[in-house]
Amino acid sequence: MNKSSIDKTPFIALIKRYREITIEDIERTGEKHYYSNAAFELTGFGSCFTCTLCNYFSHNCSLCYGERKGKLVACLSGAHEETYRGISIACAAEELFEAFNERADHIEEWLERYDDIKKGGENGED
């Protein structure tokens, strides 16, 4: 992979996974755990050891969200912080469902803008 591109495969798979999760899935998982833990169980969210993207990129942040500036854990900071936090603080199945969909929308929009971001355009400082 050259430095001007990013492997979008795992991002697209994660978007699909977020969108496939139903409120019923969350409620079933949430019955056993708090909803922040339901996110972990359903998607691996919140741990670099189980995160879909971390595992795909072999825990090399420079190949994932942080590629532009070599930032570590860029997935939970800058432009990505709001949707990450939304999943982290969800207290009900409906909130987590909405947060998953907002994160999916955000990742999709970020991927669409990625080439402009690489050139220092919109959100180039994230």
CNS distance restraints for C-alpha pairs under 8 A (distance, minus, plus):
assign (resid   1 and name CA) (resid   5 and name CA) 6.73 0.50 0.50
assign (resid   1 and name CA) (resid   6 and name CA) 7.07 0.50 0.50
assign (resid   1 and name CA) (resid   7 and name CA) 7.34 0.50 0.50
assign (resid   2 and name CA) (resid   6 and name CA) 7.84 0.50 0.50
assign (resid   4 and name CA) (resid 115 and name CA) 7.58 0.50 0.50
assign (resid   4 and name CA) (resid 118 and name CA) 7.03 0.50 0.50
assign (resid   5 and name CA) (resid 115 and name CA) 7.48 0.50 0.50
assign (resid   6 and name CA) (resid  63 and name CA) 7.13 0.50 0.50
assign (resid   6 and name CA) (resid  64 and name CA) 7.40 0.50 0.50
assign (resid   8 and name CA) (resid  12 and name CA) 6.16 0.50 0.50
assign (resid   8 and name CA) (resid 111 and name CA) 7.43 0.50 0.50
assign (resid   9 and name CA) (resid  13 and name CA) 6.29 0.50 0.50
assign (resid  10 and name CA) (resid  14 and name CA) 6.08 0.50 0.50
assign (resid  10 and name CA) (resid  52 and name CA) 7.24 0.50 0.50
assign (resid  10 and name CA) (resid  53 and name CA) 6.17 0.50 0.50
assign (resid  10 and name CA) (resid  56 and name CA) 6.77 0.50 0.50
assign (resid  11 and name CA) (resid  15 and name CA) 6.16 0.50 0.50
assign (resid  11 and name CA) (resid  53 and name CA) 7.11 0.50 0.50
assign (resid  11 and name CA) (resid 107 and name CA) 7.17 0.50 0.50
assign (resid  12 and name CA) (resid  16 and name CA) 6.24 0.50 0.50
assign (resid  12 and name CA) (resid 108 and name CA) 7.64 0.50 0.50
assign (resid  13 and name CA) (resid  17 and name CA) 6.17 0.50 0.50
assign (resid  14 and name CA) (resid  18 and name CA) 6.10 0.50 0.50
assign (resid  14 and name CA) (resid  52 and name CA) 7.05 0.50 0.50
assign (resid  14 and name CA) (resid  53 and name CA) 7.95 0.50 0.50
assign (resid  14 and name CA) (resid 104 and name CA) 7.58 0.50 0.50
assign (resid  15 and name CA) (resid  19 and name CA) 6.28 0.50 0.50
assign (resid  15 and name CA) (resid 103 and name CA) 7.94 0.50 0.50
assign (resid  15 and name CA) (resid 104 and name CA) 4.72 0.50 0.50
assign (resid  15 and name CA) (resid 105 and name CA) 7.74 0.50 0.50
assign (resid  15 and name CA) (resid 107 and name CA) 7.12 0.50 0.50
assign (resid  15 and name CA) (resid 108 and name CA) 7.17 0.50 0.50
assign (resid  16 and name CA) (resid  20 and name CA) 6.17 0.50 0.50
assign (resid  16 and name CA) (resid 104 and name CA) 7.78 0.50 0.50
assign (resid  17 and name CA) (resid  21 and name CA) 6.54 0.50 0.50
assign (resid  17 and name CA) (resid  43 and name CA) 7.62 0.50 0.50
assign (resid  18 and name CA) (resid  43 and name CA) 7.78 0.50 0.50
assign (resid  18 and name CA) (resid 100 and name CA) 5.40 0.50 0.50
assign (resid  18 and name CA) (resid 101 and name CA) 6.31 0.50 0.50
assign (resid  18 and name CA) (resid 103 and name CA) 7.90 0.50 0.50
assign (resid  18 and name CA) (resid 104 and name CA) 6.17 0.50 0.50
assign (resid  19 and name CA) (resid 100 and name CA) 7.19 0.50 0.50
assign (resid  19 and name CA) (resid 101 and name CA) 6.09 0.50 0.50
assign (resid  19 and name CA) (resid 104 and name CA) 7.03 0.50 0.50
assign (resid  21 and name CA) (resid  25 and name CA) 6.18 0.50 0.50
assign (resid  21 and name CA) (resid  26 and name CA) 7.33 0.50 0.50
assign (resid  21 and name CA) (resid  97 and name CA) 7.43 0.50 0.50
assign (resid  22 and name CA) (resid  26 and name CA) 6.47 0.50 0.50
assign (resid  22 and name CA) (resid  97 and name CA) 6.94 0.50 0.50
assign (resid  23 and name CA) (resid  27 and name CA) 6.05 0.50 0.50
assign (resid  23 and name CA) (resid  93 and name CA) 5.88 0.50 0.50
assign (resid  23 and name CA) (resid  94 and name CA) 6.38 0.50 0.50
assign (resid  23 and name CA) (resid  97 and name CA) 6.00 0.50 0.50
assign (resid  24 and name CA) (resid  28 and name CA) 6.10 0.50 0.50
assign (resid  25 and name CA) (resid  29 and name CA) 6.29 0.50 0.50
assign (resid  26 and name CA) (resid  30 and name CA) 5.64 0.50 0.50
assign (resid  26 and name CA) (resid  35 and name CA) 7.60 0.50 0.50
assign (resid  26 and name CA) (resid  38 and name CA) 6.42 0.50 0.50
assign (resid  26 and name CA) (resid  39 and name CA) 7.91 0.50 0.50
assign (resid  26 and name CA) (resid  42 and name CA) 7.84 0.50 0.50
assign (resid  26 and name CA) (resid  93 and name CA) 5.61 0.50 0.50
assign (resid  26 and name CA) (resid  96 and name CA) 7.60 0.50 0.50
assign (resid  26 and name CA) (resid  97 and name CA) 7.42 0.50 0.50
assign (resid  27 and name CA) (resid  31 and name CA) 6.01 0.50 0.50
assign (resid  27 and name CA) (resid  93 and name CA) 5.73 0.50 0.50
assign (resid  28 and name CA) (resid  32 and name CA) 7.37 0.50 0.50
assign (resid  29 and name CA) (resid  33 and name CA) 6.45 0.50 0.50
assign (resid  29 and name CA) (resid  35 and name CA) 7.87 0.50 0.50
assign (resid  29 and name CA) (resid  38 and name CA) 5.38 0.50 0.50
assign (resid  29 and name CA) (resid  41 and name CA) 7.46 0.50 0.50
assign (resid  29 and name CA) (resid  42 and name CA) 7.77 0.50 0.50
assign (resid  30 and name CA) (resid  34 and name CA) 5.61 0.50 0.50
assign (resid  30 and name CA) (resid  35 and name CA) 5.23 0.50 0.50
assign (resid  30 and name CA) (resid  37 and name CA) 7.62 0.50 0.50
assign (resid  30 and name CA) (resid  38 and name CA) 5.41 0.50 0.50
assign (resid  30 and name CA) (resid  93 and name CA) 7.26 0.50 0.50
assign (resid  33 and name CA) (resid  37 and name CA) 5.71 0.50 0.50
assign (resid  33 and name CA) (resid  38 and name CA) 6.08 0.50 0.50
assign (resid  34 and name CA) (resid  38 and name CA) 6.41 0.50 0.50
assign (resid  34 and name CA) (resid  91 and name CA) 7.40 0.50 0.50
assign (resid  35 and name CA) (resid  39 and name CA) 6.47 0.50 0.50
assign (resid  35 and name CA) (resid  90 and name CA) 6.22 0.50 0.50
assign (resid  35 and name CA) (resid  91 and name CA) 5.70 0.50 0.50
assign (resid  35 and name CA) (resid  92 and name CA) 6.34 0.50 0.50
assign (resid  35 and name CA) (resid  93 and name CA) 6.88 0.50 0.50
assign (resid  35 and name CA) (resid  96 and name CA) 7.07 0.50 0.50
assign (resid  36 and name CA) (resid  40 and name CA) 6.74 0.50 0.50
assign (resid  36 and name CA) (resid  87 and name CA) 6.82 0.50 0.50
assign (resid  36 and name CA) (resid  88 and name CA) 5.42 0.50 0.50
assign (resid  36 and name CA) (resid  89 and name CA) 6.50 0.50 0.50
assign (resid  36 and name CA) (resid  90 and name CA) 6.29 0.50 0.50
assign (resid  36 and name CA) (resid  91 and name CA) 7.36 0.50 0.50
assign (resid  37 and name CA) (resid  41 and name CA) 6.20 0.50 0.50
assign (resid  38 and name CA) (resid  42 and name CA) 5.98 0.50 0.50
assign (resid  39 and name CA) (resid  43 and name CA) 5.86 0.50 0.50
assign (resid  39 and name CA) (resid  44 and name CA) 6.89 0.50 0.50
assign (resid  39 and name CA) (resid  45 and name CA) 5.69 0.50 0.50
assign (resid  39 and name CA) (resid  46 and name CA) 7.92 0.50 0.50
assign (resid  39 and name CA) (resid  87 and name CA) 7.12 0.50 0.50
assign (resid  39 and name CA) (resid  88 and name CA) 7.96 0.50 0.50
assign (resid  39 and name CA) (resid  96 and name CA) 7.60 0.50 0.50
assign (resid  40 and name CA) (resid  44 and name CA) 4.35 0.50 0.50
assign (resid  40 and name CA) (resid  45 and name CA) 4.42 0.50 0.50
assign (resid  40 and name CA) (resid  46 and name CA) 6.15 0.50 0.50
assign (resid  40 and name CA) (resid  47 and name CA) 7.71 0.50 0.50
assign (resid  41 and name CA) (resid  45 and name CA) 7.63 0.50 0.50
assign (resid  43 and name CA) (resid  51 and name CA) 7.13 0.50 0.50
assign (resid  43 and name CA) (resid  52 and name CA) 7.19 0.50 0.50
assign (resid  44 and name CA) (resid  50 and name CA) 4.61 0.50 0.50
assign (resid  44 and name CA) (resid  51 and name CA) 4.63 0.50 0.50
assign (resid  44 and name CA) (resid  52 and name CA) 6.44 0.50 0.50
assign (resid  45 and name CA) (resid  50 and name CA) 6.96 0.50 0.50
assign (resid  45 and name CA) (resid  51 and name CA) 5.36 0.50 0.50
assign (resid  45 and name CA) (resid  52 and name CA) 7.76 0.50 0.50
assign (resid  46 and name CA) (resid  50 and name CA) 7.81 0.50 0.50
assign (resid  46 and name CA) (resid  51 and name CA) 6.80 0.50 0.50
assign (resid  46 and name CA) (resid  88 and name CA) 7.67 0.50 0.50
assign (resid  47 and name CA) (resid  51 and name CA) 5.73 0.50 0.50
assign (resid  48 and name CA) (resid  54 and name CA) 5.62 0.50 0.50
assign (resid  48 and name CA) (resid  55 and name CA) 7.49 0.50 0.50
assign (resid  48 and name CA) (resid  59 and name CA) 6.97 0.50 0.50
assign (resid  49 and name CA) (resid  54 and name CA) 7.10 0.50 0.50
assign (resid  49 and name CA) (resid  55 and name CA) 6.92 0.50 0.50
assign (resid  50 and name CA) (resid  54 and name CA) 7.37 0.50 0.50
assign (resid  50 and name CA) (resid  55 and name CA) 6.76 0.50 0.50
assign (resid  51 and name CA) (resid  55 and name CA) 6.09 0.50 0.50
assign (resid  52 and name CA) (resid  56 and name CA) 6.21 0.50 0.50
assign (resid  53 and name CA) (resid  57 and name CA) 6.12 0.50 0.50
assign (resid  53 and name CA) (resid  64 and name CA) 7.16 0.50 0.50
assign (resid  54 and name CA) (resid  58 and name CA) 5.92 0.50 0.50
assign (resid  54 and name CA) (resid  59 and name CA) 4.59 0.50 0.50
assign (resid  54 and name CA) (resid  60 and name CA) 7.02 0.50 0.50
assign (resid  54 and name CA) (resid  61 and name CA) 7.34 0.50 0.50
assign (resid  54 and name CA) (resid  64 and name CA) 7.75 0.50 0.50
assign (resid  55 and name CA) (resid  59 and name CA) 5.91 0.50 0.50
assign (resid  57 and name CA) (resid  61 and name CA) 7.41 0.50 0.50
assign (resid  57 and name CA) (resid  63 and name CA) 6.33 0.50 0.50
assign (resid  57 and name CA) (resid  64 and name CA) 6.68 0.50 0.50
assign (resid  60 and name CA) (resid  64 and name CA) 7.09 0.50 0.50
assign (resid  61 and name CA) (resid  65 and name CA) 6.71 0.50 0.50
assign (resid  61 and name CA) (resid  66 and name CA) 5.53 0.50 0.50
assign (resid  61 and name CA) (resid  67 and name CA) 6.84 0.50 0.50
assign (resid  61 and name CA) (resid  70 and name CA) 7.17 0.50 0.50
assign (resid  61 and name CA) (resid  71 and name CA) 6.96 0.50 0.50
assign (resid  61 and name CA) (resid  72 and name CA) 5.43 0.50 0.50
assign (resid  61 and name CA) (resid  73 and name CA) 6.48 0.50 0.50
assign (resid  61 and name CA) (resid  74 and name CA) 7.56 0.50 0.50
assign (resid  62 and name CA) (resid  66 and name CA) 4.98 0.50 0.50
assign (resid  62 and name CA) (resid  67 and name CA) 4.12 0.50 0.50
assign (resid  62 and name CA) (resid  68 and name CA) 7.49 0.50 0.50
assign (resid  62 and name CA) (resid  69 and name CA) 7.78 0.50 0.50
assign (resid  62 and name CA) (resid  70 and name CA) 4.89 0.50 0.50
assign (resid  62 and name CA) (resid  71 and name CA) 6.69 0.50 0.50
assign (resid  62 and name CA) (resid  72 and name CA) 7.12 0.50 0.50
assign (resid  63 and name CA) (resid  67 and name CA) 5.05 0.50 0.50
assign (resid  65 and name CA) (resid  73 and name CA) 7.91 0.50 0.50
assign (resid  65 and name CA) (resid  74 and name CA) 5.71 0.50 0.50
assign (resid  65 and name CA) (resid  75 and name CA) 5.78 0.50 0.50
assign (resid  66 and name CA) (resid  70 and name CA) 5.14 0.50 0.50
assign (resid  66 and name CA) (resid  71 and name CA) 4.63 0.50 0.50
assign (resid  66 and name CA) (resid  72 and name CA) 6.14 0.50 0.50
assign (resid  66 and name CA) (resid  73 and name CA) 7.07 0.50 0.50
assign (resid  66 and name CA) (resid  74 and name CA) 5.11 0.50 0.50
assign (resid  66 and name CA) (resid  75 and name CA) 7.39 0.50 0.50
assign (resid  67 and name CA) (resid  71 and name CA) 7.06 0.50 0.50
assign (resid  68 and name CA) (resid 118 and name CA) 6.09 0.50 0.50
assign (resid  73 and name CA) (resid  77 and name CA) 7.07 0.50 0.50
assign (resid  74 and name CA) (resid  78 and name CA) 6.93 0.50 0.50
assign (resid  74 and name CA) (resid  80 and name CA) 7.29 0.50 0.50
assign (resid  74 and name CA) (resid 126 and name CA) 7.61 0.50 0.50
assign (resid  75 and name CA) (resid  80 and name CA) 5.64 0.50 0.50
assign (resid  75 and name CA) (resid  81 and name CA) 7.12 0.50 0.50
assign (resid  75 and name CA) (resid  84 and name CA) 7.48 0.50 0.50
assign (resid  76 and name CA) (resid  80 and name CA) 5.52 0.50 0.50
assign (resid  76 and name CA) (resid  81 and name CA) 4.64 0.50 0.50
assign (resid  76 and name CA) (resid  84 and name CA) 5.60 0.50 0.50
assign (resid  76 and name CA) (resid  85 and name CA) 7.59 0.50 0.50
assign (resid  77 and name CA) (resid  81 and name CA) 4.28 0.50 0.50
assign (resid  77 and name CA) (resid 126 and name CA) 7.60 0.50 0.50
assign (resid  78 and name CA) (resid 126 and name CA) 4.81 0.50 0.50
assign (resid  79 and name CA) (resid 123 and name CA) 7.03 0.50 0.50
assign (resid  79 and name CA) (resid 126 and name CA) 5.81 0.50 0.50
assign (resid  80 and name CA) (resid  84 and name CA) 6.27 0.50 0.50
assign (resid  80 and name CA) (resid 106 and name CA) 7.76 0.50 0.50
assign (resid  81 and name CA) (resid  85 and name CA) 5.95 0.50 0.50
assign (resid  82 and name CA) (resid  86 and name CA) 6.15 0.50 0.50
assign (resid  83 and name CA) (resid  87 and name CA) 6.57 0.50 0.50
assign (resid  83 and name CA) (resid  99 and name CA) 6.66 0.50 0.50
assign (resid  83 and name CA) (resid 102 and name CA) 6.44 0.50 0.50
assign (resid  83 and name CA) (resid 103 and name CA) 5.12 0.50 0.50
assign (resid  83 and name CA) (resid 106 and name CA) 7.36 0.50 0.50
assign (resid  84 and name CA) (resid  88 and name CA) 6.34 0.50 0.50
assign (resid  84 and name CA) (resid 103 and name CA) 7.07 0.50 0.50
assign (resid  85 and name CA) (resid  89 and name CA) 6.06 0.50 0.50
assign (resid  86 and name CA) (resid  90 and name CA) 6.13 0.50 0.50
assign (resid  86 and name CA) (resid  96 and name CA) 7.62 0.50 0.50
assign (resid  86 and name CA) (resid  99 and name CA) 5.35 0.50 0.50
assign (resid  87 and name CA) (resid  96 and name CA) 5.85 0.50 0.50
assign (resid  87 and name CA) (resid  99 and name CA) 5.21 0.50 0.50
assign (resid  87 and name CA) (resid 100 and name CA) 6.56 0.50 0.50
assign (resid  90 and name CA) (resid  95 and name CA) 5.29 0.50 0.50
assign (resid  90 and name CA) (resid  96 and name CA) 5.09 0.50 0.50
assign (resid  90 and name CA) (resid  99 and name CA) 7.41 0.50 0.50
assign (resid  91 and name CA) (resid  95 and name CA) 6.55 0.50 0.50
assign (resid  91 and name CA) (resid  96 and name CA) 7.25 0.50 0.50
assign (resid  92 and name CA) (resid  96 and name CA) 6.31 0.50 0.50
assign (resid  93 and name CA) (resid  97 and name CA) 6.05 0.50 0.50
assign (resid  94 and name CA) (resid  98 and name CA) 6.13 0.50 0.50
assign (resid  95 and name CA) (resid  99 and name CA) 6.03 0.50 0.50
assign (resid  96 and name CA) (resid 100 and name CA) 6.04 0.50 0.50
assign (resid  97 and name CA) (resid 101 and name CA) 6.40 0.50 0.50
assign (resid  98 and name CA) (resid 102 and name CA) 6.12 0.50 0.50
assign (resid  99 and name CA) (resid 103 and name CA) 6.06 0.50 0.50
assign (resid 100 and name CA) (resid 104 and name CA) 6.16 0.50 0.50
assign (resid 101 and name CA) (resid 105 and name CA) 6.14 0.50 0.50
assign (resid 102 and name CA) (resid 106 and name CA) 6.05 0.50 0.50
assign (resid 103 and name CA) (resid 107 and name CA) 6.09 0.50 0.50
assign (resid 104 and name CA) (resid 108 and name CA) 6.11 0.50 0.50
assign (resid 105 and name CA) (resid 109 and name CA) 6.13 0.50 0.50
assign (resid 106 and name CA) (resid 110 and name CA) 6.02 0.50 0.50
assign (resid 107 and name CA) (resid 111 and name CA) 6.09 0.50 0.50
assign (resid 108 and name CA) (resid 112 and name CA) 6.34 0.50 0.50
assign (resid 109 and name CA) (resid 113 and name CA) 6.30 0.50 0.50
assign (resid 110 and name CA) (resid 114 and name CA) 5.81 0.50 0.50
assign (resid 113 and name CA) (resid 117 and name CA) 6.15 0.50 0.50
assign (resid 113 and name CA) (resid 122 and name CA) 7.81 0.50 0.50
assign (resid 114 and name CA) (resid 118 and name CA) 6.13 0.50 0.50
assign (resid 115 and name CA) (resid 119 and name CA) 6.55 0.50 0.50
assign (resid 116 and name CA) (resid 120 and name CA) 6.66 0.50 0.50
assign (resid 116 and name CA) (resid 121 and name CA) 5.13 0.50 0.50
assign (resid 116 and name CA) (resid 122 and name CA) 6.65 0.50 0.50
assign (resid 116 and name CA) (resid 124 and name CA) 7.95 0.50 0.50
assign (resid 117 and name CA) (resid 121 and name CA) 4.77 0.50 0.50
assign (resid 117 and name CA) (resid 122 and name CA) 5.53 0.50 0.50
assign (resid 117 and name CA) (resid 123 and name CA) 6.12 0.50 0.50
assign (resid 117 and name CA) (resid 124 and name CA) 4.69 0.50 0.50
assign (resid 118 and name CA) (resid 124 and name CA) 6.61 0.50 0.50
assign (resid 119 and name CA) (resid 124 and name CA) 7.33 0.50 0.50
assign (resid 120 and name CA) (resid 124 and name CA) 4.37 0.50 0.50
assign (resid 120 and name CA) (resid 125 and name CA) 7.22 0.50 0.50
